[in-house]
Amino acid sequence: MNEQSDSKLHLNREHALHLLREMLRIRRFEERCAEIYTEEKIRGFLHLYIGEEAIAVGVMQCLTPEDAVVTTYREHGHALARGLPMTTMMAEMYGKQEGCSRGRGGSMHLFDAARRFYGGSAIVAGLLPLAVGLALADKLQRRNRVTACFFGEGAAAEGEFHESLNLAALWRLPVLFICENNLYAMGTALERSESETHIYRKAQSYQIAAETLDGMDVLAVEVAARRAVAAIRAGAGPRFLECQTYRFRAHSMFDAQLYRDKAEVEAWKKKGPLLRFGHWVEEAGLLDVTGRSQIEADIEAELAAAVAFAEAGTWEPIEDLTKDVYTMG
């Protein structure tokens, strides 16, 4: 029996429903954001996490409030799983002052210092040095914390990726690197940009313990993350997880998706995290149709409140637009 199957045997109902609920919250939030975007109430870029929910939800189960989270611009799922309120997130999507980044960050730059969620980074691989810096500070201060760093496989083509892994290994820093490998860096297939398509092997070349796993299985992610976090807290240095996943939607709302076949997308949808885990929960007798309907209704109510909060929010006064903005001469 493999470790994943064994974890299912020991999974209690409360935790199983929590995992399902969290993935559903992410999916419904993003579906609503896509709808609102077409109404032009959300402007700018919008990168959806639909299809990848198992990774953020699985990893967040292993972190404490004292740990730090750094992620990319596709960060709605991570923010929700970390505990950011749906209200302030939606207000940020609208660009309202009540947003978690005061309306100045939008979809790509969610931030919540109180929850140690250090935001989405719009620069590919730009977040990895930030994660190394946070982890270095914790080590120097002798704090038993972990920094979780989420990024896509496209980051592996950047110099910051290699510099960050090298320093994390040299200094044995408490960083959990999570590569969300969805096979396409924007519109470029992995095999067209990388001679070594197994990203975890790049981490191994820096003497970092690394593994690849099914990123569409929330339990597989949680099991691997718990093992990695425990090793990091024990002082074993950084760990690296390559989660094989797939985004069901376009790279962004402006992407025509001409680089991948529709049949490929449909094949991956059949392996979707909500579909697979939802079926298992029902087959295990942990949830019936009525229970599922109640979860959906609760999420819909939460979403409605979030949209109302955002709609009622206020725009930043024009005279404040240069506040906290600086130039370097």
C-alpha positions in Angstrom: 0.0 0.0 0.0 1.5 3.4 -0.9 1.7 6.3 1.4 -1.1 8.2 -0.3 -3.5 5.4 0.1 -2.5 4.9 3.7 -3.2 8.6 4.3 -6.7 8.2 3.0 -7.4 5.3 5.5 -6.4 7.6 8.4 -8.2 10.7 7.1 -11.0 11.8 9.4 -14.3 13.3 8.1 -13.7 16.8 9.5 -10.3 17.2 7.7 -11.6 15.6 4.5 -14.4 18.1 4.3 -12.1 20.9 5.1 -9.9 20.0 2.2 -12.8 19.8 -0.2 -14.4 23.0 1.1 -11.1 25.0 0.7 -10.6 23.7 -2.9 -14.3 24.6 -3.7 -13.9 28.1 -2.2 -10.9 28.7 -4.5 -12.7 27.3 -7.6 -15.9 29.3 -7.0 -14.1 32.5 -6.1 -12.1 32.4 -9.4 -15.1 31.5 -11.5 -16.9 34.5 -10.1 -13.9 36.7 -10.7 -13.9 35.6 -14.3 -17.5 36.6 -14.6 -17.0 39.9 -13.1 -14.0 40.5 -15.3 -16.1 40.2 -18.4 -18.4 42.9 -16.9 -15.2 45.1 -16.7 -15.5 45.6 -13.0 -12.1 43.9 -12.5 -9.5 45.4 -14.8 -5.9 44.7 -15.7 -4.6 41.2 -15.6 -6.3 38.1 -14.1 -4.5 34.8 -13.9 -6.7 31.9 -12.7 -5.6 29.0 -10.6 -8.4 26.7 -11.7 -7.2 23.1 -11.9 -4.3 23.6 -9.5 -6.2 24.1 -6.2 -4.8 20.9 -4.6 -1.3 22.3 -4.3 -2.1 25.4 -2.3 -4.6 23.7 -0.1 -2.4 20.6 0.6 0.7 22.7 1.5 -1.2 25.2 3.7 -2.3 22.4 6.0 1.3 21.9 7.1 2.2 25.5 7.9 1.7 27.5 11.1 0.6 31.2 11.4 4.3 32.0 12.1 5.5 30.6 8.8 5.8 32.8 5.7 4.2 32.4 2.3 5.5 33.9 -0.9 4.0 33.2 -4.3 3.5 34.3 -7.9 0.9 36.4 -9.6 -1.4 33.4 -9.9 -2.0 33.6 -6.1 -5.7 33.8 -5.4 -5.8 30.2 -4.3 -2.8 30.5 -2.0 -4.3 33.6 -0.4 -7.6 32.0 0.3 -6.0 28.8 1.6 -3.7 31.0 3.8 -6.8 32.6 5.4 -7.1 36.0 3.7 -10.7 37.1 3.9 -12.7 36.7 0.7 -14.1 40.2 1.3 -10.8 42.1 1.3 -9.5 39.9 -1.6 -12.5 40.8 -3.8 -12.2 44.4 -2.9 -8.6 44.3 -4.0 -9.7 42.8 -7.3 -12.0 45.8 -7.8 -9.2 48.2 -6.8 -11.0 49.5 -3.8 -9.3 51.0 -0.7 -10.7 48.2 1.5 -8.7 45.7 -0.4 -5.9 43.7 1.2 -3.4 45.8 -0.6 -5.5 49.0 -0.3 -6.6 48.6 -3.9 -3.1 49.3 -5.3 -2.1 45.8 -6.1 -5.0 44.2 -7.8 -5.2 40.5 -8.8 -1.4 40.1 -9.1 -0.3 41.6 -5.8 -2.4 40.3 -2.9 -0.6 41.0 0.4 -1.4 40.5 4.1 1.5 41.1 6.5 -0.5 40.0 9.6 -0.9 36.5 8.0 2.7 36.5 6.8 1.4 36.3 3.2 4.0 38.3 1.4 2.1 38.6 -1.8 2.1 37.7 -5.4 5.1 38.7 -7.4 4.6 39.7 -11.1 8.3 39.0 -12.0 8.9 35.4 -13.0 11.3 33.9 -10.3 11.5 37.2 -8.6 10.0 35.8 -5.5 12.6 33.2 -4.9 15.3 35.6 -3.6 12.6 37.1 -1.3 11.9 33.7 0.1 15.6 33.1 0.7 15.9 36.4 2.5 12.9 35.7 4.8 14.4 32.3 5.6 17.8 33.8 6.3 16.3 36.3 8.7 14.5 33.6 10.5 17.6 31.5 10.8 19.8 34.4 12.0 17.1 35.2 14.6 16.9 31.5 15.6 13.2 31.4 14.9 11.8 27.9 14.1 9.9 29.1 11.0 9.4 27.8 7.5 9.1 30.0 4.3 6.9 28.3 1.7 7.8 29.5 -1.8 5.3 28.7 -4.7 6.3 29.2 -8.3 5.8 27.8 -11.8 8.2 25.7 -13.8 8.9 28.7 -16.0 11.0 30.1 -13.1 13.5 27.3 -13.6 14.7 29.1 -16.7 15.7 32.2 -14.7 19.0 33.0 -13.0 17.3 33.8 -9.7 16.0 30.2 -9.5 19.6 28.8 -9.5 21.1 31.5 -7.3 18.3 31.1 -4.7 18.5 27.3 -4.6 22.3 27.5 -4.3 22.3 29.9 -1.4 19.4 28.0 0.4 21.5 24.8 0.2 24.8 26.4 1.2 23.3 28.1 4.2 20.8 25.3 5.0 17.9 27.7 5.1 14.4 26.8 6.2 12.7 27.1 2.8 10.1 24.8 1.2 10.3 25.3 -2.5 7.1 24.3 -4.3 7.2 24.2 -8.1 3.7 24.1 -9.6 4.6 22.5 -12.9 1.6 23.1 -15.2 3.7 22.3 -18.3 3.3 25.7 -20.0 5.2 28.9 -19.0 2.7 31.3 -20.5 2.4 29.8 -24.0 5.7 27.9 -24.1 5.7 24.2 -23.6 8.2 22.9 -21.0 10.1 20.7 -23.5 10.7 23.8 -25.8 12.5 25.8 -23.1 14.2 23.2 -20.8 16.7 20.5 -21.8 16.0 18.9 -18.4 12.2 18.8 -18.0 12.3 17.2 -14.6 12.5 20.3 -12.5 13.2 18.5 -9.2 16.5 17.2 -10.6 17.7 20.8 -10.9 17.1 21.1 -7.2 18.9 17.8 -6.5 22.0 19.2 -8.4 22.3 21.7 -5.6 22.1 18.9 -3.0 18.6 19.7 -2.0 16.3 16.8 -1.1 13.7 17.0 -3.9 10.8 14.9 -5.2 8.1 15.0 -7.8 4.5 14.1 -7.1 0.9 14.3 -8.3 -0.2 17.9 -7.8 -3.8 17.0 -8.7 -4.1 14.9 -5.5 -4.6 17.1 -2.4 -3.6 14.2 -0.1 -0.5 13.4 -2.0 0.5 17.1 -1.7 -0.3 17.2 2.0 1.7 14.0 2.8 4.7 15.2 0.9 4.6 18.7 2.4 4.2 17.4 5.9 7.3 15.3 5.5 9.3 18.1 4.0 8.2 20.7 6.6 9.1 18.3 9.4 12.6 17.9 8.0 13.0 21.6 7.6 12.0 22.3 11.2 14.4 19.7 12.3 17.3 21.7 10.8 17.8 19.6 7.7 17.8 22.5 5.3 15.6 23.3 2.3 13.3 20.9 0.6 11.9 20.9 -2.9 8.5 19.6 -4.2 7.7 19.5 -7.9 3.9 19.2 -8.2 2.7 18.0 -11.6 -0.5 19.9 -12.3 -2.4 21.7 -15.1 -4.3 24.9 -15.4 -7.7 24.4 -17.0 -8.1 28.0 -18.0 -5.9 30.2 -20.2 -2.7 31.7 -18.9 -4.6 35.0 -18.5 -7.9 36.4 -19.7 -6.1 37.7 -22.9 -4.7 34.3 -23.8 -6.2 32.6 -26.9 -4.5 29.2 -25.9 -3.3 28.5 -29.5 -0.3 26.5 -28.1 -2.2 23.5 -26.7 -4.8 21.1 -28.0 -8.3 21.2 -26.6 -8.3 17.4 -26.2 -5.3 17.7 -23.9 -7.2 20.2 -21.7 -10.2 17.9 -21.5 -8.0 14.9 -20.6 -6.5 16.8 -17.7 -9.9 17.9 -16.5 -10.8 14.3 -15.9 -7.9 14.2 -13.4 -9.0 17.4 -11.7 -8.5 17.7 -8.0 -12.1 18.6 -7.2 -13.4 15.8 -9.3 -11.1 13.1 -7.9 -11.2 14.1 -4.3 -14.9 14.9 -4.4 -15.7 11.4 -5.7 -13.5 9.8 -3.1 -15.1 11.7 -0.2 -18.6 10.6 -1.5 -17.6 7.0 -2.1 -16.0 6.8 1.4 -19.4 7.9 2.9 -18.0 11.1 4.3 -20.4 13.3 2.3 -23.8 12.9 0.7 -25.7 15.1 -1.8 -27.3 17.2 0.9 -24.0 17.8 2.6 -22.3 18.8 -0.7 -25.2 21.2 -1.5 -24.8 22.8 2.0 -21.1 23.4 1.4 -21.9 25.0 -2.0 -24.6 27.1 -0.5 -22.2 28.4 2.3 -19.6 29.3 -0.3 -22.1 31.0 -2.5 -23.2 33.1 0.5 -19.6 34.0 1.3 -19.0 35.0 -2.3 -22.2 37.1 -2.4 -21.0 38.9 0.7 -17.5 39.5 -0.8 -18.9 40.9 -4.0 -21.3 43.2 -2.0 -18.3 44.3 0.2 -16.3 45.1 -2.9 -19.1 46.9 -4.7 -19.7 49.1 -1.6 -16.0 49.9 -1.3 -14.5 53.3 -1.9 -12.0 54.5 -4.5 -8.8 56.1 -3.3 -9.0 59.9 -3.5 -7.1 61.4 -6.4 -5.0 63.5 -4.0 -3.7 60.3 -2.4 -2.5 58.7 -5.5 1.1 59.7 -5.0 1.1 58.8 -1.3 3.8 56.1 -0.5 5.2 56.5 -4.0 8.9 57.3 -4.3 11.4 57.8 -7.0 15.2 57.2 -7.0 17.2 60.1 -8.4 
